[in-house]
């Protein structure tokens, strides 16, 4: 209810708070995983980058009252466009990162999904047939240098289809597809994420793009706040594990001090 009724400034504050709560949970999960790959993906640097990107969503709106400017007709259309574009671009980047963080927390499940790999696919056979087809093309139509270049592209591409796509290589479109198929999801979320992706693509400025309106951005920011809440609620609860570790560490330290005192008294 608080998110639903919030204005732009309030939503940005909620968003920053929820982003910090999310990375706090991610950091705890990475620590408790004892998995080097997960800990590298969810390093302090990467989580701080996520926080910075999320904070940057509000930078174009700092000291700028778009509602007041629009109401009194004193806004500069180009300035409005620039600020709106910046917000969509950073919002899309933040959402992409948030979805990757969740998959990093659940890395083994993501790898087992086989996302991006080809089923019933024999690398050597397919590569051999494609190489054979290239070799059959005459030198006058496809010089050896270009043929070798194509072979390398084919080889690298086919290698990538042997295993799950690396998490860092997933773009927002791929993430939306993965979540739709593999994660508990509702259609509304897929639709909202697709809207954010489409408006984020305003970065490709030469092609005509629709970047929505301020109200649409506000709705997407509210959705993102709820998305972060959902992602955080779906992370493993590791607080009991951390509490146990703290208690065990305290007991060990007490025993060490007791042994040390006994040794000092004896000698």
N, C-alpha and C positions, 0 to 999 in steps of 0.2 A: 504494500500500500504506500509506503514511504517513497519507494522508487517511482511508482505509477504517478504520484501527485507532484513529484519534484520538478522544479524548473531547471534550466540548463546548468546554472552554477552549482546547484545542489546535486544534480546528477553527476557532474564531474568530480565533486568531492566524494560522493559515494563510490564512484568508479575507482578512484585512487585508493580508497580505503580497502575495497574488495580485492584489488590487485595485490596490495601488500599482504592481505590475509591469505590469498592464494599462493603467493610465492613462499610464505612462511610454512604452509603445509607442504609445498613441494620440496622445500629444503629439508624438512624433517623426514619426509619419505625417502629422499635421496640418501640421507645419512643412515637411516635404518636399513636400507636395501643391501648395504655392504657390496654393492655392485659398482665396479669402477666405471663402466660405460655410462650407467645412469648418473653417477656422480659427476662425470665430465659433462654430460648433456645439461645437467641441472647445477652447474657450477655457480659460484657466487657472481661471477662476471655475467653469465648468461641471464640469470634471474634479475640482476640489476639492470641489464639492458631492457628486459621486458618492462620493468617498472618505469624506466626512463621513456620508453616508447609510449606507454599508457599515459604518463603524465603529459607528454607532448601533444596529446589529443586536444587539450584545452588551451594550448599556447596561442592559436589563432584567435581565440575568443577572449583573451586577456584584455581588459580595459576596452572591450568592444560590446556595445549593447545593440545587437542586430535587430531586436524587436522594436526598440525606440527609433532606430534609424529608418526601419521599414514603415513604422506607423506614421512618421512625419515626413516621409519621402525625401530624406536627406542623405540616404545611403549612396555610396559610390558602387555602381554595378560591378565594376572590375574588382574592387576591393572585396565585395561580398563573395564574388566568385572565387577569388584567391583564398580567402579564409575558409570557405566551405570545402574547397578542394583539399587544402592542407589537412583539415579535420578528417575527411573521408580516408585520405591516404594513410594517416597515422592510425586511425581506427582499424583499418584493414590489416595493417602490420601487427597491431597489438592482438587482434583476434587470432590471426595466424599463429602467433607465438604462444598464446594461451592454449590453443588446441594441441600444439606440439608438446608443450609442457606436460599436459595430461597423458599423452601417449608415452612420453619419456618415463613418467612415474610407473606406467604399466608396460614397460618396454618388452618384457618377455611375451606378453599377450599380443603386442603389436607384431613382433617378429614372427610369431606362430601364425598370424593371419595370412601371411604370404601376399600381402597387398602389393600390387604392381608386378608380381611375377607371373609367368605363363605356366599353366598346367599342361601336363602331357607334352612336354617340349624337350627334344633332344638337341642340345647345343651343337654338338659336332656335326650331326646330320644336316641340320638347317644351315649352319655356316657353310658346310661343304657344298650344298646345292646352290646357295647364293653365290659363292665364289666361282662355281662352275659356270653359272649364268653370266657372270661378269667376264670371265675369261673367254667366253664364246663371242663377245662383242669385238669387232675388228678394231685395230689400232687407229684407223682413220676416223672412227666414230667415238672411241674412248681411249685416249692415250694412256700408256702404262702408269704414268704418274697420278692421273686422276683415278684410274682403276684401283691403285694401291691405297689411295686416300679413302675411297669408298669402302674398300675392304676393312680398313681400320675402324671406320664409323660403324659398319655392320657388326664387327666383332665386339666392339665396346657396348653397342646397344644390346646385342644378344646376351652378353655377359650380365648386363643389368637385369635381364628378365629371368635369370636363374634364381634370384633370391628376392626377399622383401625389399622394397625401395627404402633406402636409408632415410631415417626420420628427418634429417636436416634438408633433404631434397624435396620434401613435400611442400607444394605451394597451397594456397588457400583453396583452390578448386579441388585438388586431390584430397585435402583434409575433409572438405565438405562431403565428398563422395565416400570416404572411408567411414566417417561418423554415421552417415545415413545407413550404411550397410552393417557395420560392426559394433556400434555403440547404441545403448538404449537411447532412443531419440524420438522426437515427434516431428511431424511434417512442418509445423510452424517454425521450428528451429532451422531446418534446412532452407526454408523460404527466406527467413531473416538473414541468414548467413550469405545467401546468394545475393540479396539486395546489397549488403555491405561490400561483397566482392565486386559487383557490377559498378557501384559508385566509386569504389577505390580505383578502378581502372581508368578514372579520369586522368590519371598520371600519363596515360598514352594520349597526349593532347592533340596530336594531328588528326586523329580519327574523331569524328563527332561523338560526344558522350553526353548522356543525361546524368546530372549529378544531384538531382533531387532538390529539396528545399530544406530550410533550417528545421522545420517541424519533423521532417523525415529523419534528419540526423539525430534529433532529440529522441525520437522513438527507437532508433537503432542503438543509441547509447544506453537507454533504459533496458533494452533487450540484452545488451552486453553485460550490464550489471547482474542481471538474473542468470545469464550464462555462467559468469564467474562463480556465482553462488552455487549453481548446480555442479560445476566441475569440482569445486572445493568439497562439496558434500559427498562426491563420489570417490574422493581419494581415500586410501586406507587410513584407518585410525591407528596411529602409532604412539599416541600419548602414553598408553600404559607401558609400552616397551621402553620409552624414554624415561618414565618414572622409575621403572625397575632398574634400569641402568644407573640412574642417579643414586638410588638407594644402595645398590651393590658397590658403587664407587665409594660412597660414604662409609660403608662397613669396612671396605678394604683399607681406606685411609685411617680409620680408627684402629684397626688391628695393627697396621704398620706403625702408628704412633705408640701403641701399647708395647709392641715388641722393641721399638727403639728405646723407650723409657726403661724397660726391663734391662736391656743390654747396657745402658748408661749406668744404671744403679749397680749392676754386677761388676762393672769394670771401672 
